[in-house]
């Protein structure tokens, strides 16, 4: 090998006069090569700081990724392939092939891991051959197949190297080495399929959750050849396990589970921070640990003096819907507290007025409009919080309430503890006018008052339409196609300014109408079929969805479209709120939705004493029986007191499928025509 230039501190490179080529003249090289008829170029040593990327290098697209790995390989293994160079002026040389290797070595020099004058093995070519050499070396190259690299890593480990040593020598992280070793230990059949492009990397990663190669093949062969997606494989492998991101696992804690001897499988190919890639193989143990932890909290709450305390791991609260709810008592404030509350209320009003004034009089095009709005909003929020905190300090549980009511300690769908205080068992609830069925009302036959009084009271209207809302939600839950159309309709309203913009990042507002909201309005809601169906769905989705908000989107991306539509139906259903205080006089969107769903309220509601008959006058109750049966019950009920008449009417209405006007379909002819045409 000819040494054109040697490192400093050994033999200094010979100085050249300006205008002359460095090292050996290219003309001499051309003549020598032509005479010998040998391949062009000869081996030389050139200091690293004398090399630069040549403009004749045909590779113009340069990627930075992998350079650090390449630098580590060169540092540990040496330069295994020479650079192809041509002479430049001023004792410098242009690299026409090997630009990535050059940049990797420059990274080492910049990090003081190589001396700048490190001698580099090169092959010197004439300037006239630069493009031809560069094109030749950059053409026809084929990268190593990943399966070959996986097996090579495994051989190095089997020969005695550690994971850290392999990672250091090849410029990758130890996790990367572990991942490639995991795939290298799959059944040989799968690596052969990978080389033949008959299996995808994500399928290999899913199979790697199984340690036994025979079990890997059993899972693969047990699936249909047309249904071997990574998701299906992972689901088949982990269907009996519980994700570390599930609500029970988040509540117990992964460390506590493992400390008790629970076995765990980790998906090396998921993010280390992603709990959904960790699977707990003993869900029975997990449930027992969760219950023990919850009972510890139950004992603490019991010390508050409640008559009873119960705990539940279920996220479904349907079993507790019939319980009454006590509100905290409020004591009289001290003079100092009253003064503080008044001052905070005045501050809250001042900030609210300032915010409203900015909304009404501010210039939306001003540069500082949004900044001022944000400042006013933050000040108003703080004032609201301070006022609420001052008023909340006056609330307490009276001794009579503690003796009568109890507390439920449960987990919600995110695995967080919810403590519901002031629950009253159905058998402990005192009768209220709503339950007694004998509500004093004005004489229905008083001419003037009957003419002006609404047919249904506001309270009853809200009651009936709350049941209708629950039925709409339950029916939407069973019809994803209509739910999708309803959601798209809501989006279109916003996009085309036909309704109003929401508050979410995509400008679609979703406000949940929860079971508690419906139960406050709808009599005997907990006993309704809609409540049962919605409660079951809530429990099911609560268990399926990851408890971590950051993991929710990643989880959704892995789900089949059918699952997404079912979840969309549930979420859209829960956003429906058709509760109204006045009867509908014209068809609205709730009627369109009911018609699209084929909703018949007789399937979801029956006229019991608690739901209807006890809330209306005798005349309205008798009118209902007349409409339902065609028989006038006036003579048969003559002289009956209200409770007896209510029971009589309830027995006559049983099985008739009669519903009052607010629950009946109210469809405009245009709506019917449009639906028929569709």
C-alpha positions in Angstrom: 0.0 0.0 0.0 1.3 3.4 -0.9 1.3 6.0 1.8 0.4 9.3 0.3 0.2 11.1 3.6 0.9 9.9 7.1 -0.5 11.1 10.5 1.1 14.0 12.3 3.7 13.2 15.0 5.0 10.4 12.7 5.9 11.5 9.2 4.3 14.8 8.2 2.7 14.9 4.8 4.8 16.5 2.1 3.9 20.1 1.3 2.7 20.8 -2.2 2.8 24.1 -4.0 -0.5 25.8 -4.9 -1.9 24.8 -8.2 -0.5 21.3 -8.1 -2.4 18.1 -7.3 -1.8 16.5 -3.9 0.0 13.2 -3.6 0.6 11.4 -6.9 -0.2 13.4 -10.1 -3.4 12.1 -11.7 -1.9 12.0 -15.2 0.8 9.5 -13.9 -1.9 7.4 -12.4 -3.9 7.4 -15.7 -0.8 6.4 -17.7 0.2 3.7 -15.3 -3.3 2.2 -15.3 -3.5 2.3 -19.0 -0.2 0.5 -19.4 -1.0 -2.2 -16.9 -4.6 -2.6 -18.1 -5.5 -3.2 -14.4 -8.5 -1.9 -12.5 -8.1 1.8 -11.9 -7.0 3.0 -8.5 -4.4 2.0 -6.0 -4.4 1.7 -2.2 -3.2 4.7 -0.2 -3.3 6.2 3.3 -4.8 9.7 3.8 -5.3 11.6 7.0 -8.9 12.1 7.9 -8.6 15.9 8.0 -7.5 15.8 4.4 -10.7 14.2 3.2 -13.8 16.0 2.0 -17.0 15.0 0.2 -16.5 15.4 -3.6 -19.0 17.2 -5.8 -18.6 14.3 -8.2 -20.2 12.0 -5.7 -23.4 10.9 -7.4 -25.4 10.3 -4.1 -27.1 13.6 -3.5 -29.7 12.5 -0.9 -28.0 12.1 2.5 -29.8 10.7 5.5 -28.6 11.4 9.0 -30.2 8.4 10.6 -27.9 5.5 11.2 -24.7 7.6 11.2 -24.2 7.2 15.0 -24.6 3.4 14.6 -22.2 3.4 11.7 -19.7 5.4 13.7 -19.8 2.9 16.5 -19.3 0.1 14.1 -16.2 1.8 12.6 -14.8 2.6 16.0 -15.2 -1.0 17.2 -14.5 -3.0 14.0 -12.3 -0.6 12.0 -13.0 0.6 8.5 -13.8 -2.6 6.6 -14.2 -1.0 3.2 -11.9 1.6 1.8 -13.1 5.0 0.6 -12.8 5.9 -3.1 -11.1 9.2 -3.6 -9.8 11.5 -6.3 -7.1 14.2 -5.8 -8.0 17.8 -5.3 -5.9 20.9 -5.0 -4.1 22.0 -1.8 -3.2 18.5 -0.6 -6.8 17.5 -0.2 -8.8 14.6 -1.6 -12.5 14.3 -2.6 -14.5 11.2 -1.5 -16.5 10.0 -4.5 -17.8 6.8 -2.8 -18.1 6.3 0.9 -19.6 9.6 2.0 -21.5 8.0 4.9 -18.4 6.4 6.2 -16.6 9.7 6.0 -19.2 11.5 7.9 -19.3 8.8 10.6 -15.5 9.1 11.1 -15.9 12.9 11.3 -18.4 12.3 14.1 -15.8 10.3 15.9 -13.2 13.0 15.4 -15.6 15.7 16.6 -16.3 13.7 19.8 -12.5 13.2 20.4 -12.8 9.5 19.9 -10.5 9.6 16.8 -7.6 11.9 16.1 -8.2 14.3 13.3 -5.1 13.1 11.4 -6.1 9.4 11.7 -4.8 7.6 8.6 -7.7 6.3 6.5 -7.4 3.5 3.9 -8.5 4.7 0.6 -8.3 3.8 -3.1 -7.1 6.6 -5.3 -8.5 7.2 -8.7 -7.9 9.7 -11.4 -10.1 12.8 -11.5 -11.6 11.8 -14.8 -13.0 8.6 -13.4 -14.7 10.2 -10.4 -18.3 10.0 -11.6 -17.9 6.5 -13.0 -16.4 5.1 -9.8 -19.0 6.8 -7.6 -21.9 5.4 -9.7 -20.4 2.0 -9.8 -20.0 1.7 -6.0 -23.5 3.1 -5.3 -25.2 0.8 -7.7 -26.3 -2.8 -7.2 -26.0 -2.6 -3.4 -28.3 -4.7 -1.3 -28.8 -4.2 2.5 -28.6 -7.2 4.8 -32.0 -8.8 5.6 -33.2 -8.0 9.1 -33.6 -11.8 9.8 -29.9 -12.3 9.0 -28.9 -9.6 11.5 -31.2 -11.1 14.2 -29.5 -14.4 13.9 -26.1 -12.8 13.8 -26.8 -11.0 17.0 -27.9 -14.3 18.6 -24.7 -16.0 17.5 -22.6 -13.2 19.1 -24.6 -13.6 22.4 -24.2 -17.4 22.2 -20.4 -17.0 21.7 -20.2 -15.1 25.0 -20.8 -11.4 24.4 -23.2 -9.6 26.6 -26.1 -7.5 25.3 -24.3 -4.4 26.4 -21.2 -5.4 24.5 -23.1 -6.1 21.3 -25.0 -2.8 21.6 -21.7 -0.9 22.1 -19.9 -2.5 19.2 -22.8 -2.0 16.7 -24.0 1.4 17.9 -27.5 0.5 18.9 -29.3 0.5 22.3 -29.4 -2.5 24.5 -33.2 -2.6 24.0 -32.7 -2.9 20.3 -30.4 -5.8 20.8 -32.9 -7.5 23.1 -35.7 -7.0 20.6 -33.7 -8.5 17.8 -32.7 -11.4 20.0 -36.4 -12.0 20.9 -37.2 -12.3 17.2 -34.2 -14.5 16.6 -35.5 -17.0 19.1 -38.8 -17.4 17.3 -39.5 -20.8 15.7 -37.2 -21.0 12.6 -40.3 -21.4 10.4 -41.2 -17.7 11.1 -37.8 -16.4 10.2 -38.0 -18.3 6.9 -41.4 -16.8 6.2 -40.0 -13.4 7.0 -37.2 -13.8 4.5 -39.8 -14.9 1.9 -41.9 -11.8 2.6 -44.8 -14.0 3.8 -45.1 -12.5 7.3 -44.9 -8.9 8.5 -42.6 -7.6 11.3 -45.6 -6.7 13.5 -46.8 -10.3 13.3 -43.4 -11.5 14.4 -43.6 -9.1 17.3 -47.0 -10.4 18.4 -45.7 -14.0 18.2 -42.7 -13.1 20.3 -45.1 -12.7 23.3 -45.0 -16.5 23.4 -41.8 -18.1 24.8 -42.3 -21.7 23.5 -41.7 -22.0 19.7 -44.1 -24.9 19.6 -46.8 -22.7 21.1 -46.0 -20.0 18.6 -46.7 -22.4 15.8 -49.9 -23.6 17.5 -51.3 -20.1 17.7 -50.3 -19.3 14.1 -51.9 -22.6 12.8 -55.0 -22.1 14.9 -55.9 -18.9 13.2 -57.5 -18.6 9.7 -54.9 -17.9 7.0 -57.0 -14.8 6.2 -57.1 -13.6 9.8 -53.6 -13.6 11.1 -53.1 -9.9 11.7 -50.9 -8.8 14.5 -53.9 -7.7 16.4 -55.6 -11.1 16.1 -52.4 -12.9 17.2 -51.9 -10.6 20.2 -55.5 -11.0 21.2 -55.3 -14.8 21.0 -52.1 -14.8 23.1 -53.3 -12.4 25.8 -57.1 -12.9 25.9 -56.8 -14.6 29.4 -54.4 -12.0 30.7 -55.1 -8.5 32.0 -53.3 -5.4 30.7 -51.3 -3.4 33.2 -53.2 -0.4 31.9 -56.5 -1.9 33.0 -58.4 -0.2 35.9 -57.7 -3.0 38.4 -54.0 -3.1 37.5 -53.7 0.7 37.8 -55.4 0.6 41.2 -53.3 -2.2 42.6 -50.0 -1.2 41.0 -47.7 -3.3 39.0 -45.0 -3.4 41.7 -47.5 -4.6 44.3 -48.8 -7.3 41.9 -45.3 -8.6 41.2 -44.3 -8.4 44.8 -47.1 -10.9 45.6 -45.7 -13.3 43.0 -47.9 -12.4 40.0 -46.4 -13.4 36.7 -46.0 -10.7 34.0 -45.3 -10.8 30.3 -43.8 -7.7 28.6 -44.1 -6.7 25.0 -40.5 -5.6 24.2 -41.7 -3.9 21.1 -44.0 -1.5 22.8 -42.9 1.8 24.4 -41.3 1.2 27.9 -43.8 3.8 29.2 -46.8 2.1 27.6 -48.5 0.0 30.3 -50.8 -1.6 27.6 -47.7 -3.6 26.5 -47.5 -5.4 29.9 -49.7 -8.3 30.5 -50.6 -9.7 34.0 -51.2 -13.5 33.7 -53.1 -14.0 37.0 -56.2 -11.8 36.9 -57.7 -13.7 39.8 -54.8 -12.7 42.0 -55.1 -9.1 40.7 -58.8 -9.0 41.7 -58.1 -10.3 45.1 -55.4 -7.7 45.7 -57.7 -4.9 44.5 -60.4 -6.0 46.8 -58.0 -6.2 49.8 -56.9 -2.6 49.0 -60.4 -1.4 48.6 -61.5 -2.9 52.0 -58.7 -1.0 53.6 -60.3 2.2 52.4 -63.7 0.9 53.5 -62.5 0.6 57.0 -61.2 4.2 57.0 -64.5 5.6 55.7 -66.4 3.6 58.3 -64.7 5.6 61.0 -66.6 8.7 59.8 -69.7 7.3 61.5 -71.9 6.0 58.6 -74.5 3.4 59.4 -73.1 1.2 56.7 -70.2 1.2 54.2 -69.9 -1.0 51.2 -67.2 -1.5 48.6 -67.4 -2.6 45.0 -64.9 -3.2 42.2 -67.6 -3.0 39.6 -67.7 0.2 37.5 -71.4 -0.5 36.8 -73.5 1.5 39.2 -76.9 0.1 38.1 -77.3 -1.9 41.3 -77.2 1.4 43.3 -79.6 3.5 41.2 -82.5 2.8 43.5 -80.7 4.2 46.5 -81.6 7.7 47.6 -79.0 10.4 48.0 -78.7 12.7 50.9 -77.4 16.2 50.5 -75.0 17.6 53.0 -76.5 19.9 55.6 -75.4 23.5 55.7 -74.7 25.4 58.9 -75.1 29.1 59.5 -71.8 31.0 58.7 -70.1 32.9 61.4 -70.0 36.7 61.0 -66.4 36.4 59.6 -67.4 33.6 57.2 -70.5 35.6 56.0 -68.3 38.6 55.4 -65.8 36.5 53.4 -68.5 34.9 51.3 -70.1 38.3 50.5 -66.7 39.7 49.5 -65.9 36.7 47.3 -69.3 36.9 45.7 -68.7 40.5 44.9 -65.4 39.7 43.4 -67.0 36.9 41.3 -69.6 39.3 40.0 -67.0 41.9 39.2 -64.9 39.4 37.1 -68.1 38.0 35.4 -69.1 41.6 34.4 -65.7 42.3 33.1 -65.6 39.1 31.0 -69.1 39.8 29.6 -68.1 43.4 28.8 -65.1 42.2 26.9 -67.2 39.7 25.0 -69.7 42.4 24.0 -67.5 45.4 23.4 -64.0 43.9 22.7 -62.5 44.0 19.2 -62.0 40.3 18.1 -59.5 41.6 15.5 -57.3 43.3 18.1 -53.9 41.7 18.7 -54.4 41.4 22.4 -58.1 40.3 22.3 -57.4 36.6 23.0 -54.8 37.4 25.6 -57.2 39.7 27.5 -60.0 37.1 27.2 -57.7 34.4 28.6 -56.7 36.7 31.6 -60.3 37.6 32.3 -61.4 33.9 32.1 -58.6 32.8 34.5 -59.6 35.5 37.0 -63.2 34.5 36.8 -62.4 30.8 37.2 -60.3 31.6 40.3 -63.1 33.7 41.8 -65.6 30.9 41.2 -63.3 28.4 42.9 -62.7 30.6 45.9 -66.4 31.3 46.3 -67.3 27.6 46.0 -64.6 26.6 48.5 -65.9 29.2 51.0 -69.5 27.9 50.7 -68.4 24.2 50.8 -66.8 24.9 54.2 -70.3 25.3 55.6 -71.4 21.8 54.5 -71.4 18.9 56.9 -73.0 15.6 57.5 -75.5 15.7 60.4 -75.6 12.9 62.9 -79.1 12.0 61.8 -77.9 11.6 58.2 -74.9 9.5 59.4 -77.4 7.2 61.2 -79.7 6.9 58.2 -77.4 6.8 55.2 -74.2 5.0 54.2 -71.3 5.2 51.8 -70.2 3.3 48.7 -66.5 3.0 48.0 -65.9 1.8 44.4 -63.6 2.0 41.4 -64.5 4.0 38.3 -63.6 2.9 34.8 -60.2 4.6 35.1 -59.2 2.7 38.2 -59.6 5.6 40.5 -61.4 5.4 43.9 -64.9 7.0 44.1 -66.5 7.5 47.5 -70.2 8.2 47.3 -71.5 9.4 50.7 -75.0 9.9 51.8 -76.6 6.9 50.0 -80.0 5.7 51.5 -81.1 2.1 50.9 -84.6 1.8 49.2 -86.0 0.2 52.4 -84.8 3.1 54.5 -86.1 5.9 52.3 -89.1 7.9 53.7 -92.1 8.3 51.5 -92.2 11.5 49.5 -95.0 13.1 47.7 -93.5 11.7 44.5 -93.8 8.2 45.8 -97.1 8.5 47.8 -99.2 9.0 44.7 -101.5 11.5 46.3 -100.3 14.9 45.2 -102.7 17.7 45.9 -103.7 19.6 42.8 -106.2 22.2 41.9 -109.7 21.0 40.9 -109.3 20.0 37.3 -112.9 21.1 36.6 -112.3 24.7 37.6 -113.0 26.5 34.3 -110.6 29.4 34.3 -107.6 27.5 35.9 -108.0 24.5 33.6 -108.0 26.7 30.6 -104.7 28.3 31.5 -102.9 25.5 33.3 -100.6 23.4 31.0 -101.8 19.9 30.2 -98.6 18.4 31.9 -96.6 20.0 34.7 -93.0 21.0 34.1 -91.9 18.4 36.6 -93.8 15.6 34.9 -92.7 16.8 31.4 -89.1 16.5 32.5 -89.8 13.1 34.0 -91.4 11.7 30.9 -88.8 13.2 28.5 -86.0 11.9 30.7 -87.3 8.4 30.1 -87.6 9.2 26.4 -83.9 10.4 26.4 -82.8 7.1 28.0 -84.7 5.1 25.4 -83.2 7.1 22.6 -79.7 6.5 24.1 -80.4 2.8 24.4 -81.8 2.5 20.9 -78.8 4.4 19.5 -76.5 2.0 21.3 -78.0 -0.8 19.3 -77.8 1.0 15.9 -74.3 2.2 15.1 -75.2 3.3 11.6 -77.8 5.8 13.0 -75.4 6.8 15.7 -72.7 7.6 13.0 -75.3 9.6 11.0 -76.2 11.5 14.2 -72.6 12.4 14.9 -71.9 13.4 11.3 -75.0 15.5 11.4 -73.7 17.3 14.5 -70.4 17.9 12.8 -72.0 19.3 9.7 -74.0 21.7 11.7 -70.8 23.1 13.1 -68.7 23.0 9.9 -71.3 24.9 7.9 -72.3 27.3 10.7 -75.8 25.9 10.7 -75.8 25.4 14.5 -73.1 26.5 16.8 -69.4 25.7 17.4 -68.5 23.5 20.3 -65.7 23.7 22.7 -63.5 20.7 21.8 -60.3 20.8 19.8 -62.2 19.7 16.7 -65.0 22.1 17.6 -67.5 19.4 18.3 -69.0 19.6 21.8 -70.0 16.4 23.6 -71.9 16.8 26.9 -72.6 13.6 28.6 -76.2 12.9 29.9 -75.3 10.5 32.6 -77.3 8.0 34.6 -77.3 10.4 37.6 -78.9 13.1 35.4 -81.5 10.8 34.1 -82.2 9.3 37.6 -82.8 12.8 39.0 -85.5 13.5 36.4 -87.0 10.1 35.6 -89.1 8.3 38.2 -88.1 4.7 38.9 -85.3 5.0 36.3 -83.3 2.2 37.9 -86.0 -0.3 37.1 -86.3 0.7 33.4 -85.0 -1.5 30.6 -83.0 1.4 29.2 -81.2 1.9 32.5 -80.2 -1.8 32.5 -79.0 -1.8 28.9 -77.0 1.5 29.4 -75.5 0.2 32.7 -74.3 -3.0 31.1 -72.7 -1.1 28.3 -71.0 1.3 30.7 -69.5 -1.6 32.6 -68.4 -3.4 29.5 -66.6 -0.3 28.0 -65.2 0.6 31.4 -63.4 -2.7 31.5 -62.3 -2.7 27.8 -60.9 0.9 27.6 -57.4 1.6 28.9 -57.5 3.7 32.1 -54.7 6.0 30.9 -55.9 8.9 28.7 -52.6 9.0 26.9 -53.0 5.3 25.9 -56.6 5.7 24.7 -55.9 6.9 21.2 -53.2 4.3 20.7 -55.7 1.6 21.8 -58.3 2.9 19.4 -55.9 2.7 16.5 -55.5 -1.0 17.0 -59.2 -1.8 17.1 -61.2 -3.1 14.1 -63.8 -0.8 12.6 -66.6 -2.8 14.2 -65.4 -2.0 17.7 -65.0 1.7 16.8 -68.5 1.9 15.5 -69.9 0.2 18.6 -68.0 2.6 20.9 -69.1 5.5 18.7 -72.7 4.4 19.1 -72.3 4.3 22.9 -70.6 7.7 23.1 -73.1 9.3 20.7 -76.0 7.8 22.6 -74.7 9.2 25.9 -74.6 12.7 24.4 -78.4 12.7 23.7 -80.4 14.9 25.9 -84.1 15.4 24.9 -85.3 16.3 28.4 -87.8 19.2 28.0 -90.0 21.2 30.3 -92.8 21.9 27.7 -94.6 19.6 25.3 -93.4 19.6 21.7 -95.7 21.4 19.3 -93.7 20.6 16.1 -91.4 17.8 15.2 -87.7 18.3 16.2 -84.5 16.4 15.8 -85.4 14.0 18.6 -88.4 12.9 16.6 -86.3 12.4 13.5 -83.9 10.3 15.6 -86.7 8.3 17.1 -88.2 7.7 13.6 -84.8 6.6 12.2 -84.4 4.2 15.1 -88.0 2.9 14.9 -88.4 3.8 18.6 -91.6 2.8 20.3 -91.7 4.1 23.8 -94.0 1.3 24.8 -91.0 -1.0 24.7 -89.2 1.2 27.2 -91.8 2.7 29.5 -95.0 1.6 31.3 -97.5 3.9 33.0 -97.0 2.9 36.6 -98.3 4.8 39.6 -94.8 6.2 40.4 -94.0 7.1 36.8 -97.3 8.7 35.6 -100.6 8.0 37.2 -99.6 9.4 40.6 -98.5 12.6 39.0 -101.6 13.5 37.1 -105.2 14.4 38.0 -107.9 11.8 38.3 -109.3 13.0 35.0 -106.0 12.5 33.2 -105.7 9.0 34.7 -109.2 8.0 33.6 -108.5 9.6 30.1 -105.5 7.3 29.8 -107.6 4.2 30.5 -110.3 5.4 28.0 -107.7 5.9 25.3 -106.0 2.5 25.9 -109.1 0.3 26.3 -111.9 2.2 24.6 -114.0 1.7 27.8 -115.1 4.7 29.9 -114.0 3.9 33.5 -115.8 6.8 35.1 -118.7 4.8 36.5 -116.5 2.0 37.8 -114.3 4.4 39.7 -117.0 6.7 41.0 -116.3 7.6 44.6 -112.8 6.1 44.6 -110.1 8.0 46.5 -107.0 8.9 44.5 -104.7 6.0 45.6 -107.4 3.4 44.8 -108.1 5.0 41.5 -104.4 5.1 40.6 -104.1 1.3 41.4 -107.3 0.6 39.3 -106.0 2.6 36.3 -102.6 0.9 36.5 -104.2 -2.5 36.4 -106.3 -1.5 33.4 -103.4 -0.1 31.5 -101.1 -3.1 32.1 -100.2 -4.7 28.8 -102.0 -2.1 26.7 -98.8 -0.4 25.5 -100.4 3.0 26.1 -98.0 6.0 26.4 -98.9 9.7 27.0 -98.6 12.3 24.3 -95.1 13.5 25.2 -93.8 10.0 24.5 -95.6 9.5 21.2 -94.0 10.0 17.8 -94.5 13.5 16.5 -93.4 13.4 12.8 -93.9 16.2 10.3 -95.0 15.2 6.8 -91.8 16.5 5.3 -89.8 14.2 7.6 -91.9 11.2 6.6 -91.5 12.0 2.9 -87.7 12.5 3.2 -87.4 9.2 5.1 -89.5 7.3 2.5 -87.5 8.7 -0.4 -84.2 7.7 1.4 
